[in-house]
Amino acid sequence: MTPPIRSLSHITDWVFDLDNTLYPRECNLFAQIDSRITHYVMDVTRLDFEAARALQKSYYRDFGTTLNGLMLKHEIDPDHFLNTVHAIDYSPVAAHPDLVDAIRALPGRKFILTNGDTGHARSVLTRLGGADIFEHVHDIRAMTFVPKPHRSAYDGFLALHGIDPTSAVMFDDLEKNLVVPHEIGMATVQVVADAGYVHEQVEAWELDRTSGPHVHHITDNLARFLREMP
């Protein structure tokens, strides 16, 4: 079922997830991070690769991030984790002037709300060519390490910036991260990979598209959506 068309003409605050949202999942940047997380879990737990990977994905699904699960279950140092898993090659992210121009043209403030950290976000935005277009990057540290989809991640962000959720929209690749925004009155857009995309490191639930009421719009081309949005 296609989500109902909802106008975004009232939006004054534009809130974007980062990974697999502002760059296409198909460039597999996050696959590098994902692999480094698996090896981090192996180091912490002394599990073999397959068992560590299964645990990693269960933490990701159940706690919002693998980091949150590792902090709760193994008391790891979050800064060490973040510095380790973001030591990656950012060259797969290509400059995207069409997307940058489309975001720049939006009326109102633009924000990043990410379960990653600010350094990672800045590296991605620099590659895209859009390091100057966002008011603020609200990262996992600003969330006190309690990530999306937990309600507090959104509440703290909205309160800090004085955002009226009924005048805001959330863009995210994971439909579960759009449940709370919908419940508090934000408009929502799920940014998905091309149909048929598969990757050995990506679980099926990470690619879920849904007709649930919490997803108001779905797009596989964010730049085009922003140019042509209702």
Sequence and secondary structure as in RCSB ss.txt:
>XXXX:A:sequence
MTPPIRSLSHITDWVFDLDNTLYPRECNLFAQIDSRITHYVMDVTRLDFEAARALQKSYYRDFGTTLNGLMLKHE
IDPDHFLNTVHAIDYSPVAAHPDLVDAIRALPGRKFILTNGDTGHARSVLTRLGGADIFEHVHDIRAMTFVPKPH
RSAYDGFLALHGIDPTSAVMFDDLEKNLVVPHEIGMATVQVVADAGYVHEQVEAWELDRTSGPHVHHITDNLARF
LREMP
>XXXX:A:secstr
        TT  EEEE  TTTTS GGG HHHHHHHHHHHHHHHHH   HHHHHHHHHHHHHHHSSHHHHHHHHH 
  HHHHHHHHT    TTS   HHHHHHHHTSSSEEEEE SS HHHHHHHHHHHT TTS SEEE TTTTTT  TTS
HHHHHHHHHHHT  GGGEEEEES GGGGHHHHHTT EEEEE   TT   TT  GGGG    STT  EEES HHHH
HHH  
